[in-house]
Amino acid sequence: MDALALLEDHANGWIRMERQFSDHADFLAHDDDWLISRFRFPRAVLLDLCAELGPALERPTRRNRAIPVHLQVLTTLGFLATGSYQRELADRSGISQPSLSAIMPSVMDGILKMSSRYIGFPYTVGEQANIKRQFAAMAGFPNVIGAIDCTHIAIRAPTENEFVYVNRKNVHTINVQVTCETNMVLTNIVARWPGSTHDAFILTHSSIGRRLQAGAARDGWLLGDSGYPLRRWLLTPFTNPQSEEEVRYNITHARGRSVVERAIGLLKCRWRCLDRSGGMLLYHPAKVCKIVRACAVLHNMALKDAIPLPPDLPPPQHQDPDTQPPPRHEEHQQGARLRERVMQRITRQVGCYIYCTCFFIEPAMSDITPHMHSVSQDAATGRNAMRSGAGAGDS
């Protein structure tokens, strides 16, 4: 009878069942290679990150099974690194999916508070001079203070204003603007515009666009593709090059601008949640923008500490919509005149290299001479293609 009464009390909910807890995973017990493959950072960097985010993540509680800081940080990094479903990551960590959903925003907020230390555009004379030297040494293009491009992050169709997120390939996305240096460190990121927004519109309405328009670029400029307008602080390629000089300018321009495409590829390769290979992000657009910005901070952290990518990672599978030339602005003629002067300067540099090589004399611009011979060869190839009717397309 006692047993029957006990079963009846249990069925009626009068007896509280003892809570069952899963054992929390101890990820930090693994070696650095394992940690990098799952969380993209070695143990030392993870411990530093946990120590910095700890005060914001350690919440006052009287419970004896609070989720430790390192588990909050590593599980969130695991999501950013793989794009896996929250339930799968939570099961692996020994926590519930609702708990992971609750801690992820706090971890990303803590990472975003570090953004001013890791992401900053070079507005000072000294910073710009250093970057100009780097681009001249890498590509032979003078006075470059950065390369700019946009990339699309796939998302689930939002419930509000769904149509504005559809890009030219009929995919729901967030259009993200990126600028970077020659070492692929991001100097600016804008993640708040829906996929239908034109790249030129994003730049015009961003803080970096307004400041450069006001003269912050001084005598430098960004390199952008043909989807951007030609400005005195933003140089684009010739759409239909008609001369050897224009072909050579486009080749040199593409050599310098390609670094931002590599930076975007590296960003998406390291943090697979941003790439289609990791699936689309199933969150509200505002949360997706926060995820993108957090990944940008972590991207620069990894480059600062020279952390390698895990081996055997597949290449990113993103395919951004083709660029459409924006309508011409009143400043187009000023930018066109500047582009002509830069083209003539590049032509003189190539001529100087050929002349000095013939007489075994070192050219004056020694920081760009390693590239002049290849630029000359590439220009000849482009000229032959142009003569055969193929032309040199937009870079």
HUKA-V645816 format. One line per field, one symbol per residue. phi: phi as a letter, one per 30 degrees, with the letter a starting at -180 (. if undefined). psi: psi as a letter, one per 20 degrees, with the letter a starting at -180 (. if undefined). burial: # if it has 9 or more other ideal C-beta (glycine too) atoms within 8 Angstrom, else .. A space follows every 50 residues. Layout:
# HUKA-V645816
phi = ???
psi = ???
burial = ???
This chain:
# HUKA-V645816
phi = .dddddddddddidcddddccddddcdddddddddddcbibdeddddddd dddeedcdcdacdcbdddeddddddddddddbiddddddddddibddddd dddedddddddddddddcbaddcddddddddeddddddbicdhdclcbab bccdbdeddcheddcdddchcdbccccbbacddiddcabbbacddddded ddddccddddddddjddhccadcbdddcddbdcbccdddbdcbddddddd ddddddddddddddddedddcdddcddciddcbdeddddddddddddded ddddchdddddiddddcdbdeddcedddcddedddddddddddddddddd ddddddddchcdddcddbdecdddddddddddddddddjdicddd
psi = hhhhhghghghijippqpqppqppqmhiirrhggghhhijqrgghggggh hhighhinqpqjqjkqpqghhgghhghhghhhjrqhgghghhikrqghgg hhhghgghghghiihhhhppqnhrggghgghghghghgijpqkpjrqqrq qpoprqpriplhhiipaijkpprpopppqrahjjppiqponiqrhipqgh ggghjrhhgghhhijiidkrqqpraiiqqprijoprrpgnpirhghgggh ghghhhhihhhhggggghhhnihiqhhjrqplrqhhhghhgghghgghgh gghhjlpqqqqkpqqqjqoqqqqpprqprhjghghghghgggghggghgg hgggghhhjlppqhmiiihiihghggghhgghghhghiihrorq.
burial = .....#..##.............#..##......##.#####..###.## ..##.##.........#.################.#..##..###...## ..##########.##..##.##....##.############.######## #####..#...#.####...############.########.#####.## ###..#.#####....#..###################..#...###### #########################..#..#.#.#.############## ###...#........#.#....#..#....##.###.##..######.## .###.#......#.#..##.###.##.##..##.##.....#..#
